[in-house]
Amino acid sequence: MSTIAKREYFNVGAVDATLRVLLAIAAMTVVLTVNLDSVWRFILSVLSIPVVLFAVMRWDPIYKLIGVKTTKDKLEA
């Protein structure tokens, strides 16, 4: 089993991942429907890529740096 598949690797929970995907969908909806400057379109588009990527991977490097974990460990009481 690879390191990526181990449960200890994950630090983003299901609710957190869902909210991240919804946030990225909202940002892309704004990009596609609202008349924004090209700079804001670019910023929102580029920022939504890692948001979705980290939600799908269920791992966030910033969470890792500050020691935050939103997953539920079933072994802890």
mmJSON file of the N, C-alpha and C atoms, coordinates in Angstrom:
{"data_MODEL":{"atom_site":{
"group_PDB":["ATOM","ATOM","ATOM","ATOM","ATOM","ATOM","ATOM","ATOM","ATOM","ATOM","ATOM","ATOM","ATOM","ATOM","ATOM","ATOM","ATOM","ATOM","ATOM","ATOM","ATOM","ATOM","ATOM","ATOM","ATOM","ATOM","ATOM","ATOM","ATOM","ATOM","ATOM","ATOM","ATOM","ATOM","ATOM","ATOM","ATOM","ATOM","ATOM","ATOM","ATOM","ATOM","ATOM","ATOM","ATOM","ATOM","ATOM","ATOM","ATOM","ATOM","ATOM","ATOM","ATOM","ATOM","ATOM","ATOM","ATOM","ATOM","ATOM","ATOM","ATOM","ATOM","ATOM","ATOM","ATOM","ATOM","ATOM","ATOM","ATOM","ATOM","ATOM","ATOM","ATOM","ATOM","ATOM","ATOM","ATOM","ATOM","ATOM","ATOM","ATOM","ATOM","ATOM","ATOM","ATOM","ATOM","ATOM","ATOM","ATOM","ATOM","ATOM","ATOM","ATOM","ATOM","ATOM","ATOM","ATOM","ATOM","ATOM","ATOM","ATOM","ATOM","ATOM","ATOM","ATOM","ATOM","ATOM","ATOM","ATOM","ATOM","ATOM","ATOM","ATOM","ATOM","ATOM","ATOM","ATOM","ATOM","ATOM","ATOM","ATOM","ATOM","ATOM","ATOM","ATOM","ATOM","ATOM","ATOM","ATOM","ATOM","ATOM","ATOM","ATOM","ATOM","ATOM","ATOM","ATOM","ATOM","ATOM","ATOM","ATOM","ATOM","ATOM","ATOM","ATOM","ATOM","ATOM","ATOM","ATOM","ATOM","ATOM","ATOM","ATOM","ATOM","ATOM","ATOM","ATOM","ATOM","ATOM","ATOM","ATOM","ATOM","ATOM","ATOM","ATOM","ATOM","ATOM","ATOM","ATOM","ATOM","ATOM","ATOM","ATOM","ATOM","ATOM","ATOM","ATOM","ATOM","ATOM","ATOM","ATOM","ATOM","ATOM","ATOM","ATOM","ATOM","ATOM","ATOM","ATOM","ATOM","ATOM","ATOM","ATOM","ATOM","ATOM","ATOM","ATOM","ATOM","ATOM","ATOM","ATOM","ATOM","ATOM","ATOM","ATOM","ATOM","ATOM","ATOM","ATOM","ATOM","ATOM","ATOM","ATOM","ATOM","ATOM","ATOM","ATOM","ATOM","ATOM","ATOM","ATOM","ATOM","ATOM","ATOM","ATOM","ATOM","ATOM","ATOM","ATOM","ATOM","ATOM"],
"id":[1,2,3,4,5,6,7,8,9,10,11,12,13,14,15,16,17,18,19,20,21,22,23,24,25,26,27,28,29,30,31,32,33,34,35,36,37,38,39,40,41,42,43,44,45,46,47,48,49,50,51,52,53,54,55,56,57,58,59,60,61,62,63,64,65,66,67,68,69,70,71,72,73,74,75,76,77,78,79,80,81,82,83,84,85,86,87,88,89,90,91,92,93,94,95,96,97,98,99,100,101,102,103,104,105,106,107,108,109,110,111,112,113,114,115,116,117,118,119,120,121,122,123,124,125,126,127,128,129,130,131,132,133,134,135,136,137,138,139,140,141,142,143,144,145,146,147,148,149,150,151,152,153,154,155,156,157,158,159,160,161,162,163,164,165,166,167,168,169,170,171,172,173,174,175,176,177,178,179,180,181,182,183,184,185,186,187,188,189,190,191,192,193,194,195,196,197,198,199,200,201,202,203,204,205,206,207,208,209,210,211,212,213,214,215,216,217,218,219,220,221,222,223,224,225,226,227,228,229,230,231],
"type_symbol":["N","C","C","N","C","C","N","C","C","N","C","C","N","C","C","N","C","C","N","C","C","N","C","C","N","C","C","N","C","C","N","C","C","N","C","C","N","C","C","N","C","C","N","C","C","N","C","C","N","C","C","N","C","C","N","C","C","N","C","C","N","C","C","N","C","C","N","C","C","N","C","C","N","C","C","N","C","C","N","C","C","N","C","C","N","C","C","N","C","C","N","C","C","N","C","C","N","C","C","N","C","C","N","C","C","N","C","C","N","C","C","N","C","C","N","C","C","N","C","C","N","C","C","N","C","C","N","C","C","N","C","C","N","C","C","N","C","C","N","C","C","N","C","C","N","C","C","N","C","C","N","C","C","N","C","C","N","C","C","N","C","C","N","C","C","N","C","C","N","C","C","N","C","C","N","C","C","N","C","C","N","C","C","N","C","C","N","C","C","N","C","C","N","C","C","N","C","C","N","C","C","N","C","C","N","C","C","N","C","C","N","C","C","N","C","C","N","C","C","N","C","C","N","C","C","N","C","C","N","C","C"],
"label_atom_id":["N","CA","C","N","CA","C","N","CA","C","N","CA","C","N","CA","C","N","CA","C","N","CA","C","N","CA","C","N","CA","C","N","CA","C","N","CA","C","N","CA","C","N","CA","C","N","CA","C","N","CA","C","N","CA","C","N","CA","C","N","CA","C","N","CA","C","N","CA","C","N","CA","C","N","CA","C","N","CA","C","N","CA","C","N","CA","C","N","CA","C","N","CA","C","N","CA","C","N","CA","C","N","CA","C","N","CA","C","N","CA","C","N","CA","C","N","CA","C","N","CA","C","N","CA","C","N","CA","C","N","CA","C","N","CA","C","N","CA","C","N","CA","C","N","CA","C","N","CA","C","N","CA","C","N","CA","C","N","CA","C","N","CA","C","N","CA","C","N","CA","C","N","CA","C","N","CA","C","N","CA","C","N","CA","C","N","CA","C","N","CA","C","N","CA","C","N","CA","C","N","CA","C","N","CA","C","N","CA","C","N","CA","C","N","CA","C","N","CA","C","N","CA","C","N","CA","C","N","CA","C","N","CA","C","N","CA","C","N","CA","C","N","CA","C","N","CA","C","N","CA","C","N","CA","C","N","CA","C","N","CA","C","N","CA","C","N","CA","C"],
"label_alt_id":[null,null,null,null,null,null,null,null,null,null,null,null,null,null,null,null,null,null,null,null,null,null,null,null,null,null,null,null,null,null,null,null,null,null,null,null,null,null,null,null,null,null,null,null,null,null,null,null,null,null,null,null,null,null,null,null,null,null,null,null,null,null,null,null,null,null,null,null,null,null,null,null,null,null,null,null,null,null,null,null,null,null,null,null,null,null,null,null,null,null,null,null,null,null,null,null,null,null,null,null,null,null,null,null,null,null,null,null,null,null,null,null,null,null,null,null,null,null,null,null,null,null,null,null,null,null,null,null,null,null,null,null,null,null,null,null,null,null,null,null,null,null,null,null,null,null,null,null,null,null,null,null,null,null,null,null,null,null,null,null,null,null,null,null,null,null,null,null,null,null,null,null,null,null,null,null,null,null,null,null,null,null,null,null,null,null,null,null,null,null,null,null,null,null,null,null,null,null,null,null,null,null,null,null,null,null,null,null,null,null,null,null,null,null,null,null,null,null,null,null,null,null,null,null,null,null,null,null,null,null,null],
"label_comp_id":["MET","MET","MET","SER","SER","SER","THR","THR","THR","ILE","ILE","ILE","ALA","ALA","ALA","LYS","LYS","LYS","ARG","ARG","ARG","GLU","GLU","GLU","TYR","TYR","TYR","PHE","PHE","PHE","ASN","ASN","ASN","VAL","VAL","VAL","GLY","GLY","GLY","ALA","ALA","ALA","VAL","VAL","VAL","ASP","ASP","ASP","ALA","ALA","ALA","THR","THR","THR","LEU","LEU","LEU","ARG","ARG","ARG","VAL","VAL","VAL","LEU","LEU","LEU","LEU","LEU","LEU","ALA","ALA","ALA","ILE","ILE","ILE","ALA","ALA","ALA","ALA","ALA","ALA","MET","MET","MET","THR","THR","THR","VAL","VAL","VAL","VAL","VAL","VAL","LEU","LEU","LEU","THR","THR","THR","VAL","VAL","VAL","ASN","ASN","ASN","LEU","LEU","LEU","ASP","ASP","ASP","SER","SER","SER","VAL","VAL","VAL","TRP","TRP","TRP","ARG","ARG","ARG","PHE","PHE","PHE","ILE","ILE","ILE","LEU","LEU","LEU","SER","SER","SER","VAL","VAL","VAL","LEU","LEU","LEU","SER","SER","SER","ILE","ILE","ILE","PRO","PRO","PRO","VAL","VAL","VAL","VAL","VAL","VAL","LEU","LEU","LEU","PHE","PHE","PHE","ALA","ALA","ALA","VAL","VAL","VAL","MET","MET","MET","ARG","ARG","ARG","TRP","TRP","TRP","ASP","ASP","ASP","PRO","PRO","PRO","ILE","ILE","ILE","TYR","TYR","TYR","LYS","LYS","LYS","LEU","LEU","LEU","ILE","ILE","ILE","GLY","GLY","GLY","VAL","VAL","VAL","LYS","LYS","LYS","THR","THR","THR","THR","THR","THR","LYS","LYS","LYS","ASP","ASP","ASP","LYS","LYS","LYS","LEU","LEU","LEU","GLU","GLU","GLU","ALA","ALA","ALA"],
"label_asym_id":["A","A","A","A","A","A","A","A","A","A","A","A","A","A","A","A","A","A","A","A","A","A","A","A","A","A","A","A","A","A","A","A","A","A","A","A","A","A","A","A","A","A","A","A","A","A","A","A","A","A","A","A","A","A","A","A","A","A","A","A","A","A","A","A","A","A","A","A","A","A","A","A","A","A","A","A","A","A","A","A","A","A","A","A","A","A","A","A","A","A","A","A","A","A","A","A","A","A","A","A","A","A","A","A","A","A","A","A","A","A","A","A","A","A","A","A","A","A","A","A","A","A","A","A","A","A","A","A","A","A","A","A","A","A","A","A","A","A","A","A","A","A","A","A","A","A","A","A","A","A","A","A","A","A","A","A","A","A","A","A","A","A","A","A","A","A","A","A","A","A","A","A","A","A","A","A","A","A","A","A","A","A","A","A","A","A","A","A","A","A","A","A","A","A","A","A","A","A","A","A","A","A","A","A","A","A","A","A","A","A","A","A","A","A","A","A","A","A","A","A","A","A","A","A","A","A","A","A","A","A","A"],
"label_entity_id":["1","1","1","1","1","1","1","1","1","1","1","1","1","1","1","1","1","1","1","1","1","1","1","1","1","1","1","1","1","1","1","1","1","1","1","1","1","1","1","1","1","1","1","1","1","1","1","1","1","1","1","1","1","1","1","1","1","1","1","1","1","1","1","1","1","1","1","1","1","1","1","1","1","1","1","1","1","1","1","1","1","1","1","1","1","1","1","1","1","1","1","1","1","1","1","1","1","1","1","1","1","1","1","1","1","1","1","1","1","1","1","1","1","1","1","1","1","1","1","1","1","1","1","1","1","1","1","1","1","1","1","1","1","1","1","1","1","1","1","1","1","1","1","1","1","1","1","1","1","1","1","1","1","1","1","1","1","1","1","1","1","1","1","1","1","1","1","1","1","1","1","1","1","1","1","1","1","1","1","1","1","1","1","1","1","1","1","1","1","1","1","1","1","1","1","1","1","1","1","1","1","1","1","1","1","1","1","1","1","1","1","1","1","1","1","1","1","1","1","1","1","1","1","1","1","1","1","1","1","1","1"],
"label_seq_id":[1,1,1,2,2,2,3,3,3,4,4,4,5,5,5,6,6,6,7,7,7,8,8,8,9,9,9,10,10,10,11,11,11,12,12,12,13,13,13,14,14,14,15,15,15,16,16,16,17,17,17,18,18,18,19,19,19,20,20,20,21,21,21,22,22,22,23,23,23,24,24,24,25,25,25,26,26,26,27,27,27,28,28,28,29,29,29,30,30,30,31,31,31,32,32,32,33,33,33,34,34,34,35,35,35,36,36,36,37,37,37,38,38,38,39,39,39,40,40,40,41,41,41,42,42,42,43,43,43,44,44,44,45,45,45,46,46,46,47,47,47,48,48,48,49,49,49,50,50,50,51,51,51,52,52,52,53,53,53,54,54,54,55,55,55,56,56,56,57,57,57,58,58,58,59,59,59,60,60,60,61,61,61,62,62,62,63,63,63,64,64,64,65,65,65,66,66,66,67,67,67,68,68,68,69,69,69,70,70,70,71,71,71,72,72,72,73,73,73,74,74,74,75,75,75,76,76,76,77,77,77],
"pdbx_PDB_ins_code":[null,null,null,null,null,null,null,null,null,null,null,null,null,null,null,null,null,null,null,null,null,null,null,null,null,null,null,null,null,null,null,null,null,null,null,null,null,null,null,null,null,null,null,null,null,null,null,null,null,null,null,null,null,null,null,null,null,null,null,null,null,null,null,null,null,null,null,null,null,null,null,null,null,null,null,null,null,null,null,null,null,null,null,null,null,null,null,null,null,null,null,null,null,null,null,null,null,null,null,null,null,null,null,null,null,null,null,null,null,null,null,null,null,null,null,null,null,null,null,null,null,null,null,null,null,null,null,null,null,null,null,null,null,null,null,null,null,null,null,null,null,null,null,null,null,null,null,null,null,null,null,null,null,null,null,null,null,null,null,null,null,null,null,null,null,null,null,null,null,null,null,null,null,null,null,null,null,null,null,null,null,null,null,null,null,null,null,null,null,null,null,null,null,null,null,null,null,null,null,null,null,null,null,null,null,null,null,null,null,null,null,null,null,null,null,null,null,null,null,null,null,null,null,null,null,null,null,null,null,null,null],
"Cartn_x":[0.849,0.0,0.893,0.602,1.428,1.087,1.952,1.75,0.486,0.179,-0.993,-2.284,-2.311,-3.531,-3.767,-2.775,-2.946,-3.815,-4.621,-5.539,-4.798,-3.609,-2.846,-2.44,-2.428,-2.032,-3.067,-4.336,-5.41,-5.486,-5.696,-5.931,-7.126,-7.855,-9.06,-10.247,-11.214,-12.389,-13.39,-14.43,-15.437,-16.201,-16.583,-17.325,-16.428,-15.194,-14.231,-14.01,-13.86,-13.646,-14.868,-16.057,-17.282,-17.396,-17.083,-17.143,-16.121,-14.954,-13.936,-14.401,-15.022,-15.516,-16.633,-17.531,-18.602,-18.052,-17.016,-16.371,-15.747,-15.107,-14.5,-15.572,-16.67,-17.772,-18.351,-18.496,-19.008,-18.048,-16.755,-15.767,-15.807,-15.909,-15.959,-17.277,-18.354,-19.628,-19.529,-18.879,-18.673,-17.821,-16.774,-15.898,-16.67,-17.562,-18.272,-19.49,-20.055,-21.309,-21.201,-20.267,-20.167,-19.127,-19.43,-18.514,-17.422,-16.283,-15.159,-13.994,-13.056,-11.802,-11.069,-10.215,-9.476,-8.548,-8.076,-7.205,-7.968,-9.19,-9.984,-10.419,-10.715,-11.057,-9.888,-8.696,-7.501,-7.256,-7.355,-7.11,-8.098,-9.383,-10.384,-10.214,-9.874,-9.668,-8.473,-7.374,-6.154,-6.309,-6.982,-7.158,-8.101,-9.028,-9.966,-9.331,-8.237,-7.58,-7.01,-6.162,-5.658,-6.734,-7.776,-8.858,-9.503,-9.803,-10.395,-9.375,-8.161,-7.116,-6.905,-6.795,-6.593,-7.838,-9.018,-10.245,-10.301,-9.911,-9.925,-8.842,-7.667,-6.571,-6.813,-7.72,-8.021,-6.788,-5.92,-4.705,-4.432,-4.056,-3.759,-2.408,-1.474,-0.15,-0.173,-1.093,-1.179,-1.671,-2.654,-3.106,-1.945,-1.133,0.014,1.008,1.278,2.226,1.779,0.486,0.003,-0.577,-0.595,-1.032,-2.533,-3.287,-4.745,-5.16,-6.173,-6.707,-8.221,-8.978,-10.436,-11.044,-10.203,-10.715,-11.052,-11.909,-12.264,-11.472,-10.664,-9.935,-10.802,-11.104,-11.984,-11.295,-9.97,-9.251,-9.242,-9.489,-9.513,-10.878,-10.904,-12.168,-12.718],
"Cartn_y":[-1.177,0.0,1.237,2.177,3.374,4.351,5.331,6.334,7.146,7.38,8.19,7.484,6.18,5.448,5.264,5.527,5.343,6.445,6.09,7.029,8.142,7.885,8.889,10.059,9.818,10.838,11.96,11.626,12.596,13.572,14.845,15.831,16.738,16.435,17.182,16.229,16.572,15.735,15.871,15.058,15.028,16.344,16.907,18.173,19.288,19.314,20.317,20.197,18.984,18.764,19.206,18.904,19.307,20.825,21.492,22.958,23.561,22.941,23.434,23.31,22.196,22.005,23.007,23.209,24.183,25.599,25.931,27.234,27.411,26.381,26.452,26.569,25.854,25.958,27.373,27.95,29.319,30.31,30.122,31.026,30.915,29.711,29.545,30.057,29.953,30.514,32.028,32.652,34.101,34.472,33.693,33.971,33.899,32.93,32.718,33.618,34.145,34.884,36.377,36.776,38.185,38.876,40.116,40.892,41.482,40.77,41.19,41.635,42.346,42.656,41.351,41.38,40.165,39.723,40.659,40.307,39.478,39.888,39.14,37.791,37.748,36.461,35.492,35.983,35.155,34.699,35.609,35.269,34.221,34.41,33.439,32.092,32.111,30.862,30.095,30.798,30.135,29.653,30.41,30.001,28.812,28.642,27.524,26.184,26.196,24.928,24.201,24.84,24.103,23.784,24.606,24.324,22.98,22.756,21.488,20.353,20.614,19.596,19.084,19.988,19.562,18.912,19.287,18.624,17.19,16.969,15.618,14.759,15.344,14.6,14.377,15.163,15.115,15.429,16.286,16.693,18.156,18.923,20.335,20.64,21.226,21.5,22.548,23.494,24.504,23.854,22.968,22.214,21.418,20.821,20.035,20.917,22.122,23.026,23.478,23.776,24.29,23.198,21.966,20.84,20.683,21.158,21.037,19.785,19.108,17.915,17.933,17.889,17.907,16.534,15.505,14.153,13.581,12.571,11.876,10.583,10.443,9.198,8.247,7.082,6.131,5.426,5.482,4.811,5.621,6.933,7.774,7.739,7.758,7.699,9.081],
"Cartn_z":[0.0,0.0,0.0,-0.853,-0.938,0.182,0.365,1.406,1.148,-0.105,-0.444,-0.028,-0.072,0.223,1.72,2.562,4.002,4.585,5.546,6.171,6.917,7.407,8.137,7.231,5.958,4.989,4.893,5.037,4.848,6.008,5.712,6.768,6.445,5.39,5.021,5.107,5.952,6.135,5.005,5.071,4.009,3.914,5.052,5.035,4.502,4.945,4.481,2.974,2.482,1.046,0.239,0.739,0.058,-0.016,1.085,1.093,0.138,0.031,-0.896,-2.35,-2.68,-4.047,-4.344,-3.386,-3.586,-3.742,-2.985,-3.115,-4.493,-4.995,-6.326,-7.411,-7.248,-8.213,-8.202,-7.011,-6.911,-7.573,-7.363,-7.979,-9.492,-10.016,-11.465,-12.042,-11.283,-11.728,-11.836,-10.878,-10.926,-12.138,-12.379,-13.521,-14.835,-14.943,-16.199,-16.389,-15.31,-15.446,-15.166,-14.326,-13.938,-14.813,-15.181,-16.002,-15.103,-15.009,-14.171,-15.042,-14.413,-15.098,-15.377,-16.364,-16.717,-15.59,-14.784,-13.653,-12.638,-12.283,-11.31,-11.869,-13.146,-13.766,-13.643,-13.929,-13.839,-12.401,-11.448,-10.042,-9.554,-9.81,-9.363,-10.051,-11.314,-12.043,-11.507,-11.285,-10.816,-9.373,-8.531,-7.139,-6.978,-7.884,-7.738,-8.104,-8.855,-9.224,-8.009,-7.173,-6.012,-4.978,-4.91,-3.962,-4.293,-5.566,-5.982,-5.876,-6.262,-6.208,-4.789,-3.826,-2.442,-1.87,-2.338,-1.878,-2.38,-3.613,-4.177,-3.535,-3.286,-2.659,-1.167,-0.577,0.857,1.697,1.179,1.861,1.549,2.565,2.387,3.019,2.255,2.817,3.928,3.871,4.935,6.219,6.118,7.287,7.878,7.027,7.484,8.239,7.716,8.353,9.741,9.887,11.167,12.064,11.58,12.405,12.542,11.582,11.601,10.857,11.383,10.745,10.911,9.816,9.92,9.683,9.628,9.479,10.838,10.843,12.073,12.134,13.163,13.377,14.184,13.614,14.286,15.446,15.499,16.58,17.86,17.772,18.958,19.609,20.923,21.648,21.883],
"occupancy":[1.0,1.0,1.0,1.0,1.0,1.0,1.0,1.0,1.0,1.0,1.0,1.0,1.0,1.0,1.0,1.0,1.0,1.0,1.0,1.0,1.0,1.0,1.0,1.0,1.0,1.0,1.0,1.0,1.0,1.0,1.0,1.0,1.0,1.0,1.0,1.0,1.0,1.0,1.0,1.0,1.0,1.0,1.0,1.0,1.0,1.0,1.0,1.0,1.0,1.0,1.0,1.0,1.0,1.0,1.0,1.0,1.0,1.0,1.0,1.0,1.0,1.0,1.0,1.0,1.0,1.0,1.0,1.0,1.0,1.0,1.0,1.0,1.0,1.0,1.0,1.0,1.0,1.0,1.0,1.0,1.0,1.0,1.0,1.0,1.0,1.0,1.0,1.0,1.0,1.0,1.0,1.0,1.0,1.0,1.0,1.0,1.0,1.0,1.0,1.0,1.0,1.0,1.0,1.0,1.0,1.0,1.0,1.0,1.0,1.0,1.0,1.0,1.0,1.0,1.0,1.0,1.0,1.0,1.0,1.0,1.0,1.0,1.0,1.0,1.0,1.0,1.0,1.0,1.0,1.0,1.0,1.0,1.0,1.0,1.0,1.0,1.0,1.0,1.0,1.0,1.0,1.0,1.0,1.0,1.0,1.0,1.0,1.0,1.0,1.0,1.0,1.0,1.0,1.0,1.0,1.0,1.0,1.0,1.0,1.0,1.0,1.0,1.0,1.0,1.0,1.0,1.0,1.0,1.0,1.0,1.0,1.0,1.0,1.0,1.0,1.0,1.0,1.0,1.0,1.0,1.0,1.0,1.0,1.0,1.0,1.0,1.0,1.0,1.0,1.0,1.0,1.0,1.0,1.0,1.0,1.0,1.0,1.0,1.0,1.0,1.0,1.0,1.0,1.0,1.0,1.0,1.0,1.0,1.0,1.0,1.0,1.0,1.0,1.0,1.0,1.0,1.0,1.0,1.0,1.0,1.0,1.0,1.0,1.0,1.0,1.0,1.0,1.0,1.0,1.0,1.0],
"B_iso_or_equiv":[0.0,0.0,0.0,0.0,0.0,0.0,0.0,0.0,0.0,0.0,0.0,0.0,0.0,0.0,0.0,0.0,0.0,0.0,0.0,0.0,0.0,0.0,0.0,0.0,0.0,0.0,0.0,0.0,0.0,0.0,0.0,0.0,0.0,0.0,0.0,0.0,0.0,0.0,0.0,0.0,0.0,0.0,0.0,0.0,0.0,0.0,0.0,0.0,0.0,0.0,0.0,0.0,0.0,0.0,0.0,0.0,0.0,0.0,0.0,0.0,0.0,0.0,0.0,0.0,0.0,0.0,0.0,0.0,0.0,0.0,0.0,0.0,0.0,0.0,0.0,0.0,0.0,0.0,0.0,0.0,0.0,0.0,0.0,0.0,0.0,0.0,0.0,0.0,0.0,0.0,0.0,0.0,0.0,0.0,0.0,0.0,0.0,0.0,0.0,0.0,0.0,0.0,0.0,0.0,0.0,0.0,0.0,0.0,0.0,0.0,0.0,0.0,0.0,0.0,0.0,0.0,0.0,0.0,0.0,0.0,0.0,0.0,0.0,0.0,0.0,0.0,0.0,0.0,0.0,0.0,0.0,0.0,0.0,0.0,0.0,0.0,0.0,0.0,0.0,0.0,0.0,0.0,0.0,0.0,0.0,0.0,0.0,0.0,0.0,0.0,0.0,0.0,0.0,0.0,0.0,0.0,0.0,0.0,0.0,0.0,0.0,0.0,0.0,0.0,0.0,0.0,0.0,0.0,0.0,0.0,0.0,0.0,0.0,0.0,0.0,0.0,0.0,0.0,0.0,0.0,0.0,0.0,0.0,0.0,0.0,0.0,0.0,0.0,0.0,0.0,0.0,0.0,0.0,0.0,0.0,0.0,0.0,0.0,0.0,0.0,0.0,0.0,0.0,0.0,0.0,0.0,0.0,0.0,0.0,0.0,0.0,0.0,0.0,0.0,0.0,0.0,0.0,0.0,0.0,0.0,0.0,0.0,0.0,0.0,0.0,0.0,0.0,0.0,0.0,0.0,0.0],
"pdbx_formal_charge":[null,null,null,null,null,null,null,null,null,null,null,null,null,null,null,null,null,null,null,null,null,null,null,null,null,null,null,null,null,null,null,null,null,null,null,null,null,null,null,null,null,null,null,null,null,null,null,null,null,null,null,null,null,null,null,null,null,null,null,null,null,null,null,null,null,null,null,null,null,null,null,null,null,null,null,null,null,null,null,null,null,null,null,null,null,null,null,null,null,null,null,null,null,null,null,null,null,null,null,null,null,null,null,null,null,null,null,null,null,null,null,null,null,null,null,null,null,null,null,null,null,null,null,null,null,null,null,null,null,null,null,null,null,null,null,null,null,null,null,null,null,null,null,null,null,null,null,null,null,null,null,null,null,null,null,null,null,null,null,null,null,null,null,null,null,null,null,null,null,null,null,null,null,null,null,null,null,null,null,null,null,null,null,null,null,null,null,null,null,null,null,null,null,null,null,null,null,null,null,null,null,null,null,null,null,null,null,null,null,null,null,null,null,null,null,null,null,null,null,null,null,null,null,null,null,null,null,null,null,null,null],
"auth_seq_id":[1,1,1,2,2,2,3,3,3,4,4,4,5,5,5,6,6,6,7,7,7,8,8,8,9,9,9,10,10,10,11,11,11,12,12,12,13,13,13,14,14,14,15,15,15,16,16,16,17,17,17,18,18,18,19,19,19,20,20,20,21,21,21,22,22,22,23,23,23,24,24,24,25,25,25,26,26,26,27,27,27,28,28,28,29,29,29,30,30,30,31,31,31,32,32,32,33,33,33,34,34,34,35,35,35,36,36,36,37,37,37,38,38,38,39,39,39,40,40,40,41,41,41,42,42,42,43,43,43,44,44,44,45,45,45,46,46,46,47,47,47,48,48,48,49,49,49,50,50,50,51,51,51,52,52,52,53,53,53,54,54,54,55,55,55,56,56,56,57,57,57,58,58,58,59,59,59,60,60,60,61,61,61,62,62,62,63,63,63,64,64,64,65,65,65,66,66,66,67,67,67,68,68,68,69,69,69,70,70,70,71,71,71,72,72,72,73,73,73,74,74,74,75,75,75,76,76,76,77,77,77],
"auth_comp_id":["MET","MET","MET","SER","SER","SER","THR","THR","THR","ILE","ILE","ILE","ALA","ALA","ALA","LYS","LYS","LYS","ARG","ARG","ARG","GLU","GLU","GLU","TYR","TYR","TYR","PHE","PHE","PHE","ASN","ASN","ASN","VAL","VAL","VAL","GLY","GLY","GLY","ALA","ALA","ALA","VAL","VAL","VAL","ASP","ASP","ASP","ALA","ALA","ALA","THR","THR","THR","LEU","LEU","LEU","ARG","ARG","ARG","VAL","VAL","VAL","LEU","LEU","LEU","LEU","LEU","LEU","ALA","ALA","ALA","ILE","ILE","ILE","ALA","ALA","ALA","ALA","ALA","ALA","MET","MET","MET","THR","THR","THR","VAL","VAL","VAL","VAL","VAL","VAL","LEU","LEU","LEU","THR","THR","THR","VAL","VAL","VAL","ASN","ASN","ASN","LEU","LEU","LEU","ASP","ASP","ASP","SER","SER","SER","VAL","VAL","VAL","TRP","TRP","TRP","ARG","ARG","ARG","PHE","PHE","PHE","ILE","ILE","ILE","LEU","LEU","LEU","SER","SER","SER","VAL","VAL","VAL","LEU","LEU","LEU","SER","SER","SER","ILE","ILE","ILE","PRO","PRO","PRO","VAL","VAL","VAL","VAL","VAL","VAL","LEU","LEU","LEU","PHE","PHE","PHE","ALA","ALA","ALA","VAL","VAL","VAL","MET","MET","MET","ARG","ARG","ARG","TRP","TRP","TRP","ASP","ASP","ASP","PRO","PRO","PRO","ILE","ILE","ILE","TYR","TYR","TYR","LYS","LYS","LYS","LEU","LEU","LEU","ILE","ILE","ILE","GLY","GLY","GLY","VAL","VAL","VAL","LYS","LYS","LYS","THR","THR","THR","THR","THR","THR","LYS","LYS","LYS","ASP","ASP","ASP","LYS","LYS","LYS","LEU","LEU","LEU","GLU","GLU","GLU","ALA","ALA","ALA"],
"auth_asym_id":["A","A","A","A","A","A","A","A","A","A","A","A","A","A","A","A","A","A","A","A","A","A","A","A","A","A","A","A","A","A","A","A","A","A","A","A","A","A","A","A","A","A","A","A","A","A","A","A","A","A","A","A","A","A","A","A","A","A","A","A","A","A","A","A","A","A","A","A","A","A","A","A","A","A","A","A","A","A","A","A","A","A","A","A","A","A","A","A","A","A","A","A","A","A","A","A","A","A","A","A","A","A","A","A","A","A","A","A","A","A","A","A","A","A","A","A","A","A","A","A","A","A","A","A","A","A","A","A","A","A","A","A","A","A","A","A","A","A","A","A","A","A","A","A","A","A","A","A","A","A","A","A","A","A","A","A","A","A","A","A","A","A","A","A","A","A","A","A","A","A","A","A","A","A","A","A","A","A","A","A","A","A","A","A","A","A","A","A","A","A","A","A","A","A","A","A","A","A","A","A","A","A","A","A","A","A","A","A","A","A","A","A","A","A","A","A","A","A","A","A","A","A","A","A","A","A","A","A","A","A","A"],
"auth_atom_id":["N","CA","C","N","CA","C","N","CA","C","N","CA","C","N","CA","C","N","CA","C","N","CA","C","N","CA","C","N","CA","C","N","CA","C","N","CA","C","N","CA","C","N","CA","C","N","CA","C","N","CA","C","N","CA","C","N","CA","C","N","CA","C","N","CA","C","N","CA","C","N","CA","C","N","CA","C","N","CA","C","N","CA","C","N","CA","C","N","CA","C","N","CA","C","N","CA","C","N","CA","C","N","CA","C","N","CA","C","N","CA","C","N","CA","C","N","CA","C","N","CA","C","N","CA","C","N","CA","C","N","CA","C","N","CA","C","N","CA","C","N","CA","C","N","CA","C","N","CA","C","N","CA","C","N","CA","C","N","CA","C","N","CA","C","N","CA","C","N","CA","C","N","CA","C","N","CA","C","N","CA","C","N","CA","C","N","CA","C","N","CA","C","N","CA","C","N","CA","C","N","CA","C","N","CA","C","N","CA","C","N","CA","C","N","CA","C","N","CA","C","N","CA","C","N","CA","C","N","CA","C","N","CA","C","N","CA","C","N","CA","C","N","CA","C","N","CA","C","N","CA","C","N","CA","C","N","CA","C","N","CA","C","N","CA","C","N","CA","C"],
"pdbx_PDB_model_num":[1,1,1,1,1,1,1,1,1,1,1,1,1,1,1,1,1,1,1,1,1,1,1,1,1,1,1,1,1,1,1,1,1,1,1,1,1,1,1,1,1,1,1,1,1,1,1,1,1,1,1,1,1,1,1,1,1,1,1,1,1,1,1,1,1,1,1,1,1,1,1,1,1,1,1,1,1,1,1,1,1,1,1,1,1,1,1,1,1,1,1,1,1,1,1,1,1,1,1,1,1,1,1,1,1,1,1,1,1,1,1,1,1,1,1,1,1,1,1,1,1,1,1,1,1,1,1,1,1,1,1,1,1,1,1,1,1,1,1,1,1,1,1,1,1,1,1,1,1,1,1,1,1,1,1,1,1,1,1,1,1,1,1,1,1,1,1,1,1,1,1,1,1,1,1,1,1,1,1,1,1,1,1,1,1,1,1,1,1,1,1,1,1,1,1,1,1,1,1,1,1,1,1,1,1,1,1,1,1,1,1,1,1,1,1,1,1,1,1,1,1,1,1,1,1,1,1,1,1,1,1]
}}}
